[in-house]
Amino acid sequence: MLGALLVAFLLSIFLTPFVAKLAFKLGATDKPNERKVHSKIMPRMGGLAIFLSFFITFLLFMDDFGSFGEQLPLLVGALVIILIGMADDIFELRAAPKFLGQVLAALIIVLWGGLEVEFINLPFFTDTLEFGVLSIPITILWIVSIINAINLIDGLDGLAGGVSTIALVTIATMALIKGDLFVAMVALIVIGSTLGFLKYNFHPAKIFMGDTGALFLGYIIAVLSLQGFKNVTMISLIVPIIILGVPISDTFFAIIRRVVNKQPISAADKSHLHHCLINLGFTHKQTVLLIYALAACFGLAAIIFQFATVWGALFLVTGLLLIIEIFVEKIGLVNSNYQPLLKMLNFKNKP
């Protein structure tokens, strides 16, 4: 397994400079504007290097995955996501075709690959909750939501790549504990591919992953998290949500922020987690490292959560939710006036 990670890492280091040149030739560049933190034209579409490194390594170690036909839905879905991401990086697609492309990729892995969350066992009850006809829509909703959550945090050099790597390390660790070698191997290959890319993407970045990379990483993380935790208890189903605590929280509070500020939910803004931390005075690199630390804490919590009792798990979730809410209110992630918990505790937010 470590051999596959190393091969993917070296391939990514080798391929990324070529992808950067290709991005310039195709016009896949990111120009500065009021929402961006960079000040010069940058090549994007760097996620193509991550995907190619993953794909080549996957083929090289294919014998460890069983038959190629069994894994074809995963690869085809990934290819669809990559094509949508590349098209967006080059032509800046509207929201509708991007969304339809994400749904198509999800449908491929769900209908062809058979990936479904069909039921969960509820704590304190003997009966299971069957999703029935809703199992496919719920699974598709999860995949598309995680794809967009990873895409939303791709706002600073190395941020999405690092947070995704931490999530994948957590998934790989838990897969090894559960004996799921397929999930662990795929996660390790993507980890290697992303780490190699981060050599060029960490601050100061020489290339951005673009939607090509963010959508691909979101797709892989969403699929692997379901592969390892589907059809289990309610408590275990929460594990992938904790693993992806940073992007999910940022997305959730972005929706709350737009509702509170009476803005369209799809409206872009400069008030995401990384923007708020920079506004508080943290440097670019400090902000990224701080969010890495937050993601690592969520990952550690997810591993602990997996082995907790029902009551211990509920206590841990409650504690996490309170910490998240206080943190959100302190940094002004919704807006400076959104402080319901702090006001209830009679604790004023001091910038």
C-alpha positions in Angstrom: 0.0 0.0 0.0 2.8 2.4 0.8 4.3 1.6 -2.5 1.2 2.7 -4.3 1.2 6.0 -2.3 4.8 6.6 -3.2 4.2 5.9 -6.9 1.2 8.3 -6.9 3.3 11.0 -5.1 6.2 10.8 -7.6 3.8 10.8 -10.6 2.0 13.9 -9.3 5.3 15.8 -8.8 6.4 14.8 -12.3 3.0 15.6 -14.0 2.0 18.9 -12.3 4.4 21.2 -14.3 3.2 19.7 -17.6 -0.4 20.3 -16.5 0.4 23.9 -15.6 1.7 24.5 -19.1 -1.3 22.8 -20.6 -3.6 25.1 -18.5 -2.0 28.2 -19.9 -2.4 26.9 -23.5 -6.1 26.0 -22.9 -6.8 29.3 -21.2 -7.6 27.6 -17.9 -6.3 30.5 -15.8 -7.5 32.3 -12.6 -7.5 36.0 -12.9 -7.5 38.3 -9.8 -10.7 39.9 -8.6 -12.3 41.3 -5.5 -13.1 37.8 -4.2 -9.6 36.3 -4.8 -6.6 36.6 -2.5 -4.0 36.2 -5.3 -2.7 39.2 -7.3 -1.5 37.6 -10.6 -2.9 35.3 -13.3 -2.5 31.7 -12.2 -2.9 28.4 -14.0 -5.7 26.3 -12.7 -6.9 22.8 -13.7 -4.1 21.4 -11.6 -6.5 18.7 -10.4 -5.8 17.0 -13.7 -2.4 16.1 -12.4 -4.0 14.6 -9.2 -6.4 12.6 -11.3 -3.8 11.3 -13.8 -1.5 10.3 -11.0 -4.4 8.5 -9.3 -5.6 6.8 -12.5 -2.1 5.6 -13.6 -1.3 4.2 -10.1 -4.7 2.6 -9.9 -4.0 0.7 -13.1 -0.5 -0.2 -12.0 -1.8 -1.7 -8.8 -5.1 -3.0 -10.3 -4.5 -6.6 -9.2 -4.9 -5.5 -5.6 -8.4 -4.2 -6.4 -10.0 -7.3 -7.8 -11.4 -7.3 -11.4 -11.2 -4.2 -13.4 -14.9 -4.4 -14.3 -15.9 -4.2 -10.6 -14.0 -0.9 -10.3 -15.1 0.6 -13.6 -18.1 2.6 -12.2 -15.8 4.4 -9.8 -13.3 5.3 -12.6 -16.0 6.3 -15.1 -17.7 8.5 -12.5 -14.4 10.1 -11.7 -13.7 10.7 -15.4 -17.1 12.5 -15.7 -16.2 14.7 -12.8 -12.8 15.5 -14.2 -14.3 16.5 -17.6 -16.9 18.8 -15.9 -14.1 20.3 -13.8 -11.9 20.9 -16.8 -14.7 22.4 -18.8 -15.5 24.8 -15.9 -11.8 25.7 -15.5 -11.5 26.5 -19.2 -14.9 28.0 -20.0 -16.4 28.9 -16.6 -19.6 26.9 -16.8 -22.9 28.1 -15.4 -24.2 26.4 -12.2 -26.8 24.2 -14.0 -24.4 22.2 -16.2 -21.9 21.8 -13.4 -24.7 20.5 -11.1 -26.0 18.1 -13.8 -22.5 16.8 -14.3 -22.1 16.1 -10.6 -25.5 14.3 -10.5 -24.4 12.2 -13.5 -21.2 11.1 -11.8 -23.2 10.3 -8.7 -25.7 8.3 -10.7 -23.0 6.3 -12.3 -21.5 5.1 -9.0 -24.9 4.6 -7.4 -26.8 2.8 -10.2 -23.9 1.1 -12.0 -21.6 0.7 -9.0 -24.4 -0.3 -6.6 -23.4 2.3 -3.9 -26.5 2.9 -1.8 -27.2 3.8 1.8 -30.3 1.5 2.2 -30.9 1.5 6.0 -29.5 2.5 9.4 -30.0 1.0 12.8 -31.3 3.6 15.2 -29.8 3.9 18.7 -32.1 3.0 21.6 -34.4 1.2 19.1 -34.5 -2.4 17.9 -35.9 -1.6 14.5 -33.9 -0.4 11.5 -34.9 2.6 9.4 -35.3 1.5 5.8 -34.8 4.3 3.2 -36.6 2.3 0.5 -37.1 4.4 -2.7 -35.3 7.3 -1.0 -32.0 5.4 -0.7 -30.8 6.4 -4.2 -31.8 10.1 -3.8 -30.2 10.3 -0.3 -26.9 8.7 -1.6 -26.8 11.1 -4.6 -27.5 14.0 -2.3 -24.6 13.0 -0.1 -22.2 12.7 -3.0 -23.2 16.0 -4.6 -23.1 17.8 -1.2 -19.6 16.7 -0.4 -18.4 17.6 -3.9 -19.6 21.1 -3.4 -18.4 21.4 0.2 -14.8 20.6 -0.9 -15.2 23.0 -3.8 -16.3 25.8 -1.5 -13.2 25.6 0.7 -10.9 25.9 -2.2 -10.1 29.5 -1.6 -6.5 29.6 -0.4 -3.2 28.0 -1.5 -3.1 24.4 -0.4 -6.4 24.6 1.6 -8.7 22.2 -0.2 -5.8 19.8 -1.0 -4.6 19.7 2.6 -8.1 19.4 4.2 -8.9 16.6 1.7 -5.7 14.8 2.5 -6.5 14.9 6.2 -10.0 13.5 5.6 -8.5 10.8 3.4 -5.9 9.9 6.0 -8.8 9.5 8.5 -10.8 7.4 6.1 -7.8 5.2 5.3 -7.0 4.7 9.0 -10.5 3.7 9.8 -10.7 1.4 6.7 -7.6 -0.4 7.8 -9.0 -0.8 11.3 -12.2 -2.3 9.8 -10.2 -4.4 7.4 -11.5 -2.7 4.3 -8.4 -2.9 2.1 -10.0 -1.5 -1.0 -11.1 1.8 0.6 -7.7 2.1 2.3 -5.8 1.5 -0.9 -7.8 4.0 -3.0 -7.5 6.6 -0.2 -3.8 6.1 0.0 -3.3 6.5 -3.8 -5.3 9.8 -3.7 -3.3 10.9 -0.7 -0.1 10.4 -2.6 -1.4 12.2 -5.7 -2.6 15.2 -3.6 0.6 15.4 -1.6 2.7 15.5 -4.7 0.4 18.3 -6.1 0.7 20.3 -2.8 4.4 20.7 -3.5 3.3 23.2 -6.2 0.0 24.3 -4.6 1.1 25.2 -1.0 1.6 28.9 -0.3 2.9 30.6 -2.4 1.2 28.5 -5.0 2.5 28.0 -8.6 -0.8 26.4 -9.7 -4.3 26.0 -8.5 -6.2 22.7 -8.5 -9.3 24.5 -9.9 -12.7 22.8 -10.1 -11.0 19.9 -11.8 -9.2 19.0 -8.5 -11.9 20.2 -6.0 -14.7 18.2 -7.7 -12.6 15.1 -8.1 -11.4 15.1 -4.5 -15.0 15.8 -3.3 -16.2 12.9 -5.4 -13.6 10.4 -4.2 -14.0 11.4 -0.5 -17.8 11.2 -0.8 -17.7 7.7 -2.4 -15.0 6.3 -0.1 -16.8 7.6 3.0 -20.0 5.8 2.0 -18.1 2.6 0.9 -16.8 2.3 4.5 -19.8 3.3 6.5 -23.0 2.5 4.6 -25.8 0.3 6.1 -24.6 0.6 9.7 -25.8 2.2 12.9 -26.9 5.8 13.1 -23.8 6.5 15.3 -21.4 5.1 12.6 -23.2 7.0 9.9 -22.2 10.2 11.6 -18.5 9.3 11.3 -18.0 10.6 7.7 -19.8 13.8 8.7 -17.3 14.3 11.5 -14.4 13.5 9.2 -15.6 16.2 6.8 -16.4 18.6 9.7 -14.5 21.6 8.2 -16.0 21.7 4.7 -19.5 20.7 5.9 -19.5 23.3 8.6 -18.3 26.0 6.3 -21.0 25.1 3.7 -23.7 24.9 6.3 -22.9 28.3 7.8 -22.5 29.8 4.3 -26.2 28.9 3.8 -27.2 30.3 7.2 -25.2 33.5 6.4 -27.0 34.0 3.1 -30.4 33.4 4.7 -29.7 35.7 7.6 -28.3 38.4 5.2 -31.2 37.9 2.8 -29.0 36.8 -0.1 -29.6 34.1 -2.6 -28.2 30.8 -1.3 -26.1 30.4 -4.5 -24.6 33.9 -4.1 -20.8 34.0 -3.9 -19.2 36.0 -1.1 -15.9 36.6 0.7 -17.1 35.5 4.2 -16.0 31.8 4.3 -14.0 30.4 7.1 -10.6 31.2 5.5 -11.8 34.8 4.7 -12.9 35.3 8.4 -9.6 34.1 9.8 -7.6 36.4 7.4 -9.8 39.3 8.4 -8.9 38.5 12.1 -5.3 39.1 11.2 -3.9 35.7 10.5 -1.5 35.4 7.5 -2.3 33.3 4.5 -0.1 30.4 5.7 -1.3 30.7 9.3 -4.9 30.5 8.2 -4.3 27.4 6.1 -2.3 25.7 8.9 -5.0 26.6 11.5 -7.7 25.0 9.3 -5.5 22.0 8.8 -5.4 21.7 12.6 -9.1 22.0 12.8 -9.5 19.2 10.2 -7.1 17.0 12.0 -9.1 17.5 15.3 -12.2 16.4 13.4 -10.4 13.4 12.0 -9.2 12.4 15.5 -12.7 12.9 16.9 -14.1 10.6 14.2 -11.7 7.8 15.1 -12.6 8.2 18.8 -16.2 8.4 17.9 -16.1 5.1 16.1 -15.2 3.2 19.3 -17.4 5.2 21.7 -20.5 3.8 23.4 -23.8 5.3 22.3 -23.9 7.7 25.2 -20.3 8.6 24.8 -20.9 9.2 21.1 -23.8 11.5 21.8 -21.8 13.4 24.4 -19.0 13.8 21.9 -21.3 15.1 19.1 -23.0 17.5 21.5 -19.6 18.8 22.6 -18.4 19.2 19.0 -21.6 21.1 18.0 -21.2 23.5 20.9 -17.5 24.1 20.1 -18.3 24.7 16.4 -21.1 27.1 17.3 -19.0 29.2 19.7 -16.1 29.2 17.2 -18.5 30.4 14.4 -19.9 33.1 16.5 -16.5 34.3 17.7 -15.0 34.7 14.2 -18.2 36.1 12.6 -18.7 33.3 10.1 -22.4 34.2 9.7 -22.0 37.9 10.4 -20.8 40.1 13.3 -24.3 40.3 14.9 -24.9 36.5 14.8 -24.1 35.5 18.4 -27.1 33.7 19.9 -25.1 31.3 22.1 -22.6 33.9 23.2 -25.4 36.3 24.1 -27.2 33.6 26.0 -24.1 33.0 28.0 -23.7 36.8 28.4 -20.3 36.6 26.8 -19.5 39.4 24.4 -17.5 38.9 21.3 -14.4 40.9 21.4 -12.5 41.2 18.1 
